[in-house]
Amino acid sequence: MELYWETLKTQWAVRGVCMSKGPGAVERKLRDIFAKEPKGVFTTEVLCRRVYQVKKVQKKHRVAVLRALKRLAIRSMPTLWRRVQKHERDDAWYDYRSFPSRTDDRAFAIERRPRKR
């Protein structure tokens, strides 16, 4: 077992395999989507479909995209906001600089989800 571990450590050292602390693949794709369409308003489902290229969005896709959106708001896009739509499951995500008005149904991306009114 010790020999196996030493071989594995050597392979990692040679290949340079290590985990990055930078943005992940989902976060990079989301950043590109918002960069290409800065005045766009996207629902969570639309973002999931664009990132994962799937027809049916599953819970695992939604969770990963929501997590990446929050990280994106912290790291590189502090103007990312969400809007809660009444009678809708999905939130709308947009760049605050494009739509600067503040209402009760909108919040900064890393804040708690606002209540539907």
Biotite code that builds the C-alpha atoms (Angstrom):
import biotite.structure as struc

atoms = struc.array([
    struc.Atom([0.000, 0.000, 0.000], chain_id="A", res_id=1, res_name="MET", atom_name="CA", element="C"),
    struc.Atom([2.835, 2.378, 0.798], chain_id="A", res_id=2, res_name="GLU", atom_name="CA", element="C"),
    struc.Atom([4.395, 1.818, -2.625], chain_id="A", res_id=3, res_name="LEU", atom_name="CA", element="C"),
    struc.Atom([1.060, 2.546, -4.299], chain_id="A", res_id=4, res_name="TYR", atom_name="CA", element="C"),
    struc.Atom([0.730, 5.818, -2.385], chain_id="A", res_id=5, res_name="TRP", atom_name="CA", element="C"),
    struc.Atom([4.266, 6.892, -3.287], chain_id="A", res_id=6, res_name="GLU", atom_name="CA", element="C"),
    struc.Atom([3.627, 6.098, -6.965], chain_id="A", res_id=7, res_name="THR", atom_name="CA", element="C"),
    struc.Atom([0.412, 8.078, -6.890], chain_id="A", res_id=8, res_name="LEU", atom_name="CA", element="C"),
    struc.Atom([2.100, 11.084, -5.258], chain_id="A", res_id=9, res_name="LYS", atom_name="CA", element="C"),
    struc.Atom([4.844, 10.966, -7.880], chain_id="A", res_id=10, res_name="THR", atom_name="CA", element="C"),
    struc.Atom([2.308, 10.902, -10.712], chain_id="A", res_id=11, res_name="GLN", atom_name="CA", element="C"),
    struc.Atom([0.504, 13.911, -9.244], chain_id="A", res_id=12, res_name="TRP", atom_name="CA", element="C"),
    struc.Atom([3.761, 15.796, -8.873], chain_id="A", res_id=13, res_name="ALA", atom_name="CA", element="C"),
    struc.Atom([4.815, 15.047, -12.454], chain_id="A", res_id=14, res_name="VAL", atom_name="CA", element="C"),
    struc.Atom([1.459, 15.849, -14.037], chain_id="A", res_id=15, res_name="ARG", atom_name="CA", element="C"),
    struc.Atom([0.722, 18.796, -11.798], chain_id="A", res_id=16, res_name="GLY", atom_name="CA", element="C"),
    struc.Atom([-2.700, 17.485, -10.877], chain_id="A", res_id=17, res_name="VAL", atom_name="CA", element="C"),
    struc.Atom([-4.235, 19.566, -8.129], chain_id="A", res_id=18, res_name="CYS", atom_name="CA", element="C"),
    struc.Atom([-7.563, 21.200, -7.444], chain_id="A", res_id=19, res_name="MET", atom_name="CA", element="C"),
    struc.Atom([-7.993, 24.819, -8.440], chain_id="A", res_id=20, res_name="SER", atom_name="CA", element="C"),
    struc.Atom([-9.532, 27.410, -6.149], chain_id="A", res_id=21, res_name="LYS", atom_name="CA", element="C"),
    struc.Atom([-10.653, 29.452, -9.151], chain_id="A", res_id=22, res_name="GLY", atom_name="CA", element="C"),
    struc.Atom([-14.016, 29.449, -10.872], chain_id="A", res_id=23, res_name="PRO", atom_name="CA", element="C"),
    struc.Atom([-15.326, 26.078, -11.972], chain_id="A", res_id=24, res_name="GLY", atom_name="CA", element="C"),
    struc.Atom([-16.676, 25.103, -15.371], chain_id="A", res_id=25, res_name="ALA", atom_name="CA", element="C"),
    struc.Atom([-20.280, 26.048, -14.557], chain_id="A", res_id=26, res_name="VAL", atom_name="CA", element="C"),
    struc.Atom([-19.251, 29.422, -13.153], chain_id="A", res_id=27, res_name="GLU", atom_name="CA", element="C"),
    struc.Atom([-17.130, 30.169, -16.238], chain_id="A", res_id=28, res_name="ARG", atom_name="CA", element="C"),
    struc.Atom([-20.004, 29.294, -18.574], chain_id="A", res_id=29, res_name="LYS", atom_name="CA", element="C"),
    struc.Atom([-22.372, 31.536, -16.624], chain_id="A", res_id=30, res_name="LEU", atom_name="CA", element="C"),
    struc.Atom([-19.868, 34.388, -16.746], chain_id="A", res_id=31, res_name="ARG", atom_name="CA", element="C"),
    struc.Atom([-19.633, 33.962, -20.520], chain_id="A", res_id=32, res_name="ASP", atom_name="CA", element="C"),
    struc.Atom([-23.429, 33.980, -20.883], chain_id="A", res_id=33, res_name="ILE", atom_name="CA", element="C"),
    struc.Atom([-23.744, 37.261, -18.978], chain_id="A", res_id=34, res_name="PHE", atom_name="CA", element="C"),
    struc.Atom([-20.758, 38.756, -20.842], chain_id="A", res_id=35, res_name="ALA", atom_name="CA", element="C"),
    struc.Atom([-22.292, 37.969, -24.251], chain_id="A", res_id=36, res_name="LYS", atom_name="CA", element="C"),
    struc.Atom([-25.703, 39.388, -23.297], chain_id="A", res_id=37, res_name="GLU", atom_name="CA", element="C"),
    struc.Atom([-25.147, 42.064, -20.618], chain_id="A", res_id=38, res_name="PRO", atom_name="CA", element="C"),
    struc.Atom([-28.750, 43.318, -20.835], chain_id="A", res_id=39, res_name="LYS", atom_name="CA", element="C"),
    struc.Atom([-30.236, 39.838, -20.775], chain_id="A", res_id=40, res_name="GLY", atom_name="CA", element="C"),
    struc.Atom([-32.640, 38.540, -18.151], chain_id="A", res_id=41, res_name="VAL", atom_name="CA", element="C"),
    struc.Atom([-32.391, 34.784, -17.674], chain_id="A", res_id=42, res_name="PHE", atom_name="CA", element="C"),
    struc.Atom([-34.482, 32.380, -15.639], chain_id="A", res_id=43, res_name="THR", atom_name="CA", element="C"),
    struc.Atom([-32.754, 29.667, -13.666], chain_id="A", res_id=44, res_name="THR", atom_name="CA", element="C"),
    struc.Atom([-34.084, 27.053, -16.080], chain_id="A", res_id=45, res_name="GLU", atom_name="CA", element="C"),
    struc.Atom([-32.753, 28.871, -19.147], chain_id="A", res_id=46, res_name="VAL", atom_name="CA", element="C"),
    struc.Atom([-29.326, 29.159, -17.527], chain_id="A", res_id=47, res_name="LEU", atom_name="CA", element="C"),
    struc.Atom([-29.370, 25.436, -16.689], chain_id="A", res_id=48, res_name="CYS", atom_name="CA", element="C"),
    struc.Atom([-30.228, 24.546, -20.275], chain_id="A", res_id=49, res_name="ARG", atom_name="CA", element="C"),
    struc.Atom([-27.487, 26.766, -21.664], chain_id="A", res_id=50, res_name="ARG", atom_name="CA", element="C"),
    struc.Atom([-24.832, 25.496, -19.278], chain_id="A", res_id=51, res_name="VAL", atom_name="CA", element="C"),
    struc.Atom([-25.652, 21.775, -19.457], chain_id="A", res_id=52, res_name="TYR", atom_name="CA", element="C"),
    struc.Atom([-27.144, 21.564, -22.979], chain_id="A", res_id=53, res_name="GLN", atom_name="CA", element="C"),
    struc.Atom([-30.086, 19.448, -21.789], chain_id="A", res_id=54, res_name="VAL", atom_name="CA", element="C"),
    struc.Atom([-33.805, 19.523, -22.610], chain_id="A", res_id=55, res_name="LYS", atom_name="CA", element="C"),
    struc.Atom([-35.064, 18.502, -19.176], chain_id="A", res_id=56, res_name="LYS", atom_name="CA", element="C"),
    struc.Atom([-33.546, 20.304, -16.222], chain_id="A", res_id=57, res_name="VAL", atom_name="CA", element="C"),
    struc.Atom([-33.071, 18.165, -13.121], chain_id="A", res_id=58, res_name="GLN", atom_name="CA", element="C"),
    struc.Atom([-32.587, 19.213, -9.522], chain_id="A", res_id=59, res_name="LYS", atom_name="CA", element="C"),
    struc.Atom([-28.840, 18.517, -9.695], chain_id="A", res_id=60, res_name="LYS", atom_name="CA", element="C"),
    struc.Atom([-28.548, 21.030, -12.553], chain_id="A", res_id=61, res_name="HIS", atom_name="CA", element="C"),
    struc.Atom([-30.501, 23.687, -10.664], chain_id="A", res_id=62, res_name="ARG", atom_name="CA", element="C"),
    struc.Atom([-28.467, 23.241, -7.484], chain_id="A", res_id=63, res_name="VAL", atom_name="CA", element="C"),
    struc.Atom([-25.144, 23.484, -9.324], chain_id="A", res_id=64, res_name="ALA", atom_name="CA", element="C"),
    struc.Atom([-26.205, 26.559, -11.295], chain_id="A", res_id=65, res_name="VAL", atom_name="CA", element="C"),
    struc.Atom([-27.586, 28.333, -8.217], chain_id="A", res_id=66, res_name="LEU", atom_name="CA", element="C"),
    struc.Atom([-24.394, 27.614, -6.301], chain_id="A", res_id=67, res_name="ARG", atom_name="CA", element="C"),
    struc.Atom([-22.297, 28.897, -9.212], chain_id="A", res_id=68, res_name="ALA", atom_name="CA", element="C"),
    struc.Atom([-24.433, 32.052, -9.528], chain_id="A", res_id=69, res_name="LEU", atom_name="CA", element="C"),
    struc.Atom([-23.817, 32.896, -5.886], chain_id="A", res_id=70, res_name="LYS", atom_name="CA", element="C"),
    struc.Atom([-20.072, 32.309, -6.284], chain_id="A", res_id=71, res_name="ARG", atom_name="CA", element="C"),
    struc.Atom([-20.100, 34.414, -9.459], chain_id="A", res_id=72, res_name="LEU", atom_name="CA", element="C"),
    struc.Atom([-21.741, 37.276, -7.551], chain_id="A", res_id=73, res_name="ALA", atom_name="CA", element="C"),
    struc.Atom([-19.067, 37.087, -4.852], chain_id="A", res_id=74, res_name="ILE", atom_name="CA", element="C"),
    struc.Atom([-16.045, 36.718, -7.124], chain_id="A", res_id=75, res_name="ARG", atom_name="CA", element="C"),
    struc.Atom([-16.415, 38.513, -10.414], chain_id="A", res_id=76, res_name="SER", atom_name="CA", element="C"),
    struc.Atom([-19.890, 39.958, -10.909], chain_id="A", res_id=77, res_name="MET", atom_name="CA", element="C"),
    struc.Atom([-20.997, 41.984, -7.875], chain_id="A", res_id=78, res_name="PRO", atom_name="CA", element="C"),
    struc.Atom([-23.866, 43.508, -9.871], chain_id="A", res_id=79, res_name="THR", atom_name="CA", element="C"),
    struc.Atom([-25.692, 40.186, -10.329], chain_id="A", res_id=80, res_name="LEU", atom_name="CA", element="C"),
    struc.Atom([-29.243, 40.346, -8.987], chain_id="A", res_id=81, res_name="TRP", atom_name="CA", element="C"),
    struc.Atom([-32.243, 38.052, -8.869], chain_id="A", res_id=82, res_name="ARG", atom_name="CA", element="C"),
    struc.Atom([-35.938, 38.785, -9.213], chain_id="A", res_id=83, res_name="ARG", atom_name="CA", element="C"),
    struc.Atom([-38.619, 36.539, -7.784], chain_id="A", res_id=84, res_name="VAL", atom_name="CA", element="C"),
    struc.Atom([-41.536, 36.110, -10.136], chain_id="A", res_id=85, res_name="GLN", atom_name="CA", element="C"),
    struc.Atom([-44.980, 35.570, -8.693], chain_id="A", res_id=86, res_name="LYS", atom_name="CA", element="C"),
    struc.Atom([-46.516, 32.177, -9.558], chain_id="A", res_id=87, res_name="HIS", atom_name="CA", element="C"),
    struc.Atom([-43.213, 31.035, -11.073], chain_id="A", res_id=88, res_name="GLU", atom_name="CA", element="C"),
    struc.Atom([-40.732, 28.474, -9.807], chain_id="A", res_id=89, res_name="ARG", atom_name="CA", element="C"),
    struc.Atom([-37.719, 30.112, -11.425], chain_id="A", res_id=90, res_name="ASP", atom_name="CA", element="C"),
    struc.Atom([-36.073, 33.367, -10.480], chain_id="A", res_id=91, res_name="ASP", atom_name="CA", element="C"),
    struc.Atom([-34.915, 35.840, -13.100], chain_id="A", res_id=92, res_name="ALA", atom_name="CA", element="C"),
    struc.Atom([-31.188, 36.684, -13.020], chain_id="A", res_id=93, res_name="TRP", atom_name="CA", element="C"),
    struc.Atom([-29.798, 39.903, -14.489], chain_id="A", res_id=94, res_name="TYR", atom_name="CA", element="C"),
    struc.Atom([-27.096, 42.561, -14.262], chain_id="A", res_id=95, res_name="ASP", atom_name="CA", element="C"),
    struc.Atom([-28.269, 45.334, -11.939], chain_id="A", res_id=96, res_name="TYR", atom_name="CA", element="C"),
    struc.Atom([-26.550, 47.999, -14.075], chain_id="A", res_id=97, res_name="ARG", atom_name="CA", element="C"),
    struc.Atom([-29.058, 47.277, -16.862], chain_id="A", res_id=98, res_name="SER", atom_name="CA", element="C"),
    struc.Atom([-32.147, 47.560, -14.621], chain_id="A", res_id=99, res_name="PHE", atom_name="CA", element="C"),
    struc.Atom([-31.204, 49.685, -11.574], chain_id="A", res_id=100, res_name="PRO", atom_name="CA", element="C"),
    struc.Atom([-34.611, 50.076, -9.891], chain_id="A", res_id=101, res_name="SER", atom_name="CA", element="C"),
    struc.Atom([-35.003, 48.423, -6.486], chain_id="A", res_id=102, res_name="ARG", atom_name="CA", element="C"),
    struc.Atom([-38.277, 46.778, -5.439], chain_id="A", res_id=103, res_name="THR", atom_name="CA", element="C"),
    struc.Atom([-39.264, 44.240, -2.817], chain_id="A", res_id=104, res_name="ASP", atom_name="CA", element="C"),
    struc.Atom([-39.166, 41.317, -5.215], chain_id="A", res_id=105, res_name="ASP", atom_name="CA", element="C"),
    struc.Atom([-35.500, 41.880, -6.142], chain_id="A", res_id=106, res_name="ARG", atom_name="CA", element="C"),
    struc.Atom([-32.348, 41.149, -4.194], chain_id="A", res_id=107, res_name="ALA", atom_name="CA", element="C"),
    struc.Atom([-28.591, 40.926, -4.537], chain_id="A", res_id=108, res_name="PHE", atom_name="CA", element="C"),
    struc.Atom([-27.619, 37.441, -5.688], chain_id="A", res_id=109, res_name="ALA", atom_name="CA", element="C"),
    struc.Atom([-25.962, 36.377, -2.427], chain_id="A", res_id=110, res_name="ILE", atom_name="CA", element="C"),
    struc.Atom([-28.791, 37.626, -0.202], chain_id="A", res_id=111, res_name="GLU", atom_name="CA", element="C"),
    struc.Atom([-31.630, 35.381, 0.869], chain_id="A", res_id=112, res_name="ARG", atom_name="CA", element="C"),
    struc.Atom([-34.296, 34.790, -1.727], chain_id="A", res_id=113, res_name="ARG", atom_name="CA", element="C"),
    struc.Atom([-36.945, 37.516, -1.421], chain_id="A", res_id=114, res_name="PRO", atom_name="CA", element="C"),
    struc.Atom([-40.514, 36.524, -0.655], chain_id="A", res_id=115, res_name="ARG", atom_name="CA", element="C"),
    struc.Atom([-43.044, 36.398, -3.460], chain_id="A", res_id=116, res_name="LYS", atom_name="CA", element="C"),
    struc.Atom([-45.599, 39.182, -3.142], chain_id="A", res_id=117, res_name="ARG", atom_name="CA", element="C"),
])
